[in-house]
Structure formats: structure tokens, C-alpha cells
């Protein structure tokens, strides 16, 4: 315990001396969530990165999130505790293949989910997150063709929600695609009054059971404010449950298991690469550091700024 406290004290001292801000995604370990200056989903963290006046941005998440922070903050130092913290969705969409797909579909707008590389962002017309995806799609003229990349499940959900036809890239999240419908049904039998809440990266068979579908921030709000239930089956990475329990300690939150009982397949292995020790070392050494060539950064910045404009306009309406 004393070693744990010592590391937290070291992190706090380094945070002050470096004038650093620590951003953490909901899918991080609880200890990391609790030490962060800002915690949120991809949209909230992108906005926090854009608005910070810190000299150093330490991103407790995965690589594409730190890249997004660097795109928005070229003059600031952006560090990631572990450069191996990748994303299966980003890996599923190589930049050269996405550019070729776009070239083969002239006249289409390329909307890319934020879970993609800077190279794919640079090839895109608009970026979206699961929080603002519907507003982004609504901003596109109805006679305009749409390409959606890289998550086929989020794309298919958007097709149902918006009624728009879209050509979908066939990427998936390794966490959300492993949730078991059989286990979900078993949990519903044992907890018949529970509400099922799912992230739209889940497979359609899972979403068919959901009482509420939305981004991690949307799931958090629903599960902690609705009066319809006090037990929730949570169909997303279980790191979010820490915030749910803090916000509504009298409620019960049941993580949806994966298909394989022998592993914690409902946990993102990339998100969990970040540790307190790596955070301390990252602040001490200012490494590993995100760097980006100006042409790539500027090309990727345009669709990100367009997303933020659409999101902020939607929030005001």
C-alpha cells in the first residue's frame, strides 16, 4: 500500500513540475481514472485536449487518442505511457487501403470514426465519435453518398438510426465483438428487471437486446440517472463501471462477459497496458512522445475541426 501511495505522490509532484494535464479514458483502470485531471469518452477528451493550457498532455488511453491530442496541440508535448497501446479498429483500416476505397467511390463523403490513425483522419472528410455520429451524419446532404470507416457495427447502427445508406468498412473492436449473446440472455434470466445498456460497437445481435444504446458517456448518464431500474447489464468495456458505481453507489452494474470463460476478454488489452509506474516514468522522462509531421497533422486537423463544429452546433440546438 505504501508503495502505491508513494507512486501517486511522485505522479502528483511530476504533474506540478511539468505543468502537465492527465487525460484518461473511461476504460482505464480505476486507479488511473481517479488520478486524472479529466476523464471522459473520446469526444470529451478531444475537447479537453483542445482547450488545455498545460505544457504537457499525458494521455491515458490508446495511441489514436494521443495522436488526436497532438493534432490539436502541435506546440505541446504529448506523451503516452505505452506506445504499444493500440486499437484493433485503427489496425483494421490501413491508410493506403482507405485512400484507395475513397478513390474508388467518387462523390462520397468519407466519415471516419475517431478510432483510426492520423493517416486515415487525414484522408477523411469528417471525423465522428459515438457521441456525435448521428449529428455528423445529419450534417451531410441527403443526396450525398457516405463511406463509413472503420467500425461496421457502429456504421450499421447509424444506418438504422438515420435511415441513410452507407458503404461500411468491415472493421470491429476486439472487445465489443467478443461479448456473448448467450451470456447476456442468461444474465437477463437471472436479473429480469435489469436494463441492458450497450455501446454501438457491439454486434447487432447484442444491440437487439439493449434498452439503451450509446457512447460511454451516454451509458454512464443513463445508468446513473434513469428511474426505470436499479440494476444494469453493461455491454461495453467494464472500466466504465467504476464511474457508474461512484455516481450511483446504490445501484448494481453487471459487466457483460465475453464468450471465453478463461480470459478477461471483456477488458481492452490495449487500454490496460497503461499503469501507474508507466505514468510516473512518462512524466519523469517525457517519453514515449508523440511526434507528427506538419502536412499530416494539418490534413488530419480539418476533419477533426469539422466534427467539433458540428458537435458544438448540435449541443446548442
C-alpha positions in Angstrom: 0.0 0.0 0.0 2.8 2.4 0.9 4.5 1.8 -2.5 1.1 2.6 -4.2 0.8 5.9 -2.2 4.4 6.8 -3.0 3.8 6.4 -6.7 0.7 8.6 -6.6 2.8 11.2 -4.7 5.5 11.0 -7.3 3.0 11.5 -10.1 1.4 14.5 -8.4 4.8 16.1 -7.9 5.8 15.5 -11.5 2.5 16.7 -12.8 3.0 20.0 -11.0 6.6 20.5 -12.0 5.9 19.6 -15.7 2.7 21.7 -15.8 1.1 18.5 -17.1 -2.5 17.6 -17.6 -3.5 13.9 -17.3 -6.4 12.8 -19.6 -7.9 9.3 -19.0 -10.5 7.3 -20.9 -13.3 5.6 -19.1 -11.8 2.2 -20.0 -8.7 2.8 -17.8 -8.1 1.0 -14.5 -9.9 2.7 -11.6 -6.6 4.0 -10.0 -5.8 5.8 -13.2 -9.3 7.2 -13.6 -9.1 8.6 -10.1 -5.8 10.5 -10.6 -6.7 12.0 -13.9 -7.5 15.7 -14.3 -10.1 14.9 -17.0 -11.9 11.7 -17.6 -14.3 11.0 -20.5 -15.1 9.4 -23.8 -13.2 10.2 -27.0 -15.2 13.4 -27.7 -14.8 14.8 -24.2 -11.1 14.0 -24.1 -10.5 15.6 -27.5 -12.3 18.7 -26.3 -10.2 18.7 -23.1 -7.0 18.3 -25.1 -8.0 21.2 -27.4 -8.8 23.5 -24.5 -5.9 22.8 -22.1 -3.2 25.4 -21.3 -0.9 22.7 -19.9 2.7 22.4 -21.3 2.4 18.6 -21.3 -0.5 16.3 -22.2 -0.3 12.8 -20.8 -2.9 10.6 -22.4 -4.0 7.6 -20.5 -5.8 5.8 -23.3 -4.6 4.3 -26.6 -2.4 5.5 -29.5 -5.0 7.1 -31.7 -6.3 9.2 -28.8 -2.8 10.6 -28.1 -2.4 11.3 -31.9 -5.7 13.3 -31.7 -4.3 15.3 -28.9 -1.1 16.1 -30.9 -3.1 17.0 -34.0 -5.0 19.6 -31.8 -1.9 20.7 -29.9 1.2 20.9 -32.2 3.2 23.1 -29.8 2.6 21.0 -26.7 4.4 17.8 -25.6 2.1 14.8 -25.9 3.1 11.6 -24.2 1.5 8.1 -23.9 2.6 5.7 -21.1 2.9 2.8 -23.5 3.2 3.2 -27.3 2.0 -0.4 -27.7 -1.4 0.7 -26.6 -3.1 0.4 -30.0 -6.6 -0.2 -31.2 -8.0 -3.1 -33.3 -10.3 -0.7 -35.1 -7.4 1.6 -36.1 -5.3 -1.5 -37.1 -8.2 -2.7 -39.3 -8.1 0.3 -41.5 -4.6 0.9 -43.1 -4.3 4.4 -44.6 -3.4 3.3 -48.1 -6.4 0.9 -48.3 -8.8 3.6 -47.0 -7.5 6.1 -49.6 -7.9 3.5 -52.3 -11.5 2.8 -51.1 -12.3 6.5 -51.2 -10.8 6.9 -54.7 -13.0 4.0 -55.9 -16.1 5.8 -54.6 -16.0 9.3 -56.1 -18.8 11.6 -54.9 -18.9 10.0 -51.5 -18.2 11.7 -48.2 -15.8 9.7 -46.0 -16.8 9.7 -42.4 -14.3 8.1 -40.1 -14.8 7.1 -36.5 -12.2 8.7 -34.3 -10.8 5.2 -33.6 -8.5 5.4 -36.6 -5.0 6.5 -37.3 -3.9 10.1 -38.1 -3.3 8.9 -41.7 -6.9 7.8 -42.0 -8.1 11.0 -40.4 -6.1 13.0 -43.0 -8.0 11.1 -45.8 -11.4 11.7 -44.2 -13.9 14.5 -44.8 -15.4 14.4 -41.3 -14.5 12.5 -38.1 -17.1 11.4 -35.6 -17.3 9.8 -32.2 -20.1 7.6 -31.0 -21.4 10.6 -29.0 -21.8 12.8 -32.1 -22.1 10.3 -35.0 -25.8 10.9 -35.6 -25.3 14.7 -35.8 -22.4 14.2 -38.2 -24.4 12.0 -40.5 -27.3 14.5 -40.3 -25.0 17.3 -41.5 -24.4 15.5 -44.8 -26.8 16.4 -47.7 -29.3 13.6 -48.3 -28.2 13.1 -51.9 -24.6 12.6 -50.9 -23.1 9.1 -50.8 -21.4 8.2 -47.5 -18.5 5.9 -46.7 -18.2 5.0 -43.1 -14.9 3.7 -41.6 -13.7 1.6 -39.8 -16.4 0.1 -37.5 -19.1 -1.9 -39.3 -21.2 -2.3 -36.1 -21.4 1.4 -35.4 -22.0 2.0 -39.1 -24.8 -0.5 -39.2 -26.4 1.1 -36.1 -26.2 4.5 -37.7 -27.9 3.2 -40.9 -30.8 2.1 -38.7 -30.9 5.3 -36.7 -30.6 7.7 -39.5 -32.1 5.8 -42.5 -29.1 6.8 -44.6 -27.5 4.3 -46.9 -23.8 3.9 -46.2 -20.9 1.8 -47.5 -19.3 0.3 -44.5 -15.6 -0.6 -43.8 -15.5 -4.1 -42.2 -13.6 -3.3 -39.0 -14.6 -4.4 -35.5 -13.5 -3.8 -31.9 -11.9 -6.9 -30.4 -13.7 -6.2 -27.1 -17.2 -5.4 -28.3 -17.3 -8.2 -30.8 -16.5 -10.9 -28.2 -19.5 -10.2 -25.9 -21.7 -13.3 -25.8 -25.4 -13.1 -26.6 -25.9 -16.4 -24.7 -24.3 -14.9 -21.6 -26.5 -11.8 -22.0 -29.6 -13.9 -22.1 -28.5 -15.9 -19.0 -27.9 -12.6 -17.1 -31.4 -11.3 -18.2 -33.0 -14.5 -16.9 -31.2 -14.1 -13.5 -31.9 -10.4 -13.4 -35.3 -9.9 -15.1 -35.7 -6.3 -14.0 -32.2 -5.2 -15.2 -31.8 -2.8 -18.0 -29.3 -3.7 -20.8 -27.1 -0.9 -21.9 -24.7 -1.3 -24.9 -22.1 0.6 -26.8 -22.9 0.7 -30.6 -19.6 -1.1 -31.3 -21.3 -4.3 -30.1 -22.6 -6.8 -32.6 -26.2 -6.3 -33.9 -27.4 -9.4 -32.1 -26.4 -7.8 -28.8 -27.9 -4.4 -29.6 -31.2 -6.1 -30.3 -31.5 -6.8 -26.5 -30.5 -3.3 -25.4 -32.7 -0.9 -23.6 -30.3 1.9 -24.2 -27.5 2.2 -26.8 -24.9 5.0 -26.8 -21.4 6.2 -26.2 -19.7 5.5 -22.9 -20.7 9.0 -21.6 -24.3 8.3 -22.7 -24.3 4.9 -21.0 -22.9 6.5 -17.8 -25.6 9.2 -17.8 -28.5 6.7 -18.5 -27.3 4.1 -15.9 -26.9 6.7 -13.1 -30.0 8.9 -13.8 -32.8 6.8 -15.2 -35.6 6.0 -12.7 -36.6 2.8 -14.6 -34.2 0.4 -12.9 -31.5 -0.1 -10.3 -29.7 -3.0 -12.0 -27.9 -2.7 -15.3 -26.1 -5.2 -17.6 -23.3 -3.2 -19.1 -22.3 -4.1 -22.7 -19.1 -2.2 -23.0 -15.5 -2.3 -21.6 -16.0 -2.7 -17.8 -13.7 0.2 -16.9 -16.8 2.4 -17.1 -18.4 0.6 -14.2 -16.0 2.4 -11.8 -17.6 5.8 -12.7 -21.1 4.3 -12.6 -20.5 3.0 -9.1 -19.1 6.3 -7.9 -22.1 8.2 -9.4 -24.8 5.8 -8.2 -23.4 3.7 -5.3 -26.8 2.2 -4.5 -27.2 0.6 -7.9 -25.9 -2.7 -9.3 -23.8 -2.8 -12.5 -23.1 -6.2 -14.1 -20.4 -6.5 -16.7 -21.3 -8.4 -19.8 -19.0 -11.4 -20.1 -17.2 -12.5 -23.3 -17.6 -15.9 -24.9 -14.4 -17.4 -23.4 -14.7 -18.0 -19.7 -10.9 -18.5 -19.4 -9.9 -14.9 -20.1 -11.0 -11.3 -19.3 -12.0 -10.8 -22.9 -14.4 -8.0 -21.9 -11.4 -5.9 -20.9 -9.4 -4.0 -23.6 -5.9 -5.4 -23.5 -4.5 -2.2 -25.1 -6.2 0.2 -22.5 -4.9 -2.0 -19.7 -1.2 -1.6 -20.8 -1.1 1.8 -19.0 0.0 1.5 -15.4 0.8 3.9 -12.5 4.5 3.1 -12.9 4.5 3.9 -16.6 2.6 7.1 -16.0 5.3 8.2 -13.4 8.1 7.3 -15.8 6.4 9.0 -18.7 6.1 12.3 -16.7 9.7 12.0 -15.5 11.2 11.3 -18.9 8.6 12.9 -21.2 8.8 9.7 -23.2 7.3 8.0 -25.2 6.4 11.2 -27.0 4.1 11.7 -30.0 5.6 13.5 -32.9 3.9 14.3 -36.2 4.9 15.9 -39.5 3.1 19.2 -40.2 1.5 18.1 -43.5 -0.1 15.0 -41.9 -1.2 17.0 -38.8 -2.8 19.8 -40.8 -4.6 17.4 -43.1 -6.0 15.4 -40.1 -6.9 18.6 -38.3 -9.5 19.7 -40.9 -12.0 16.8 -40.4 -11.5 16.9 -36.6 -12.4 20.6 -36.5 -15.4 20.0 -38.7 -16.5 17.3 -36.3 -16.2 19.7 -33.3 -18.1 22.4 -35.1 -20.9 20.1 -35.9 -20.9 18.7 -32.3 -21.0 22.1 -30.7 -23.7 23.3 -33.0 -25.8 20.3 -32.2 -25.3 20.8 -28.4 -26.6 24.4 -28.7 -29.7 23.4 -30.7 
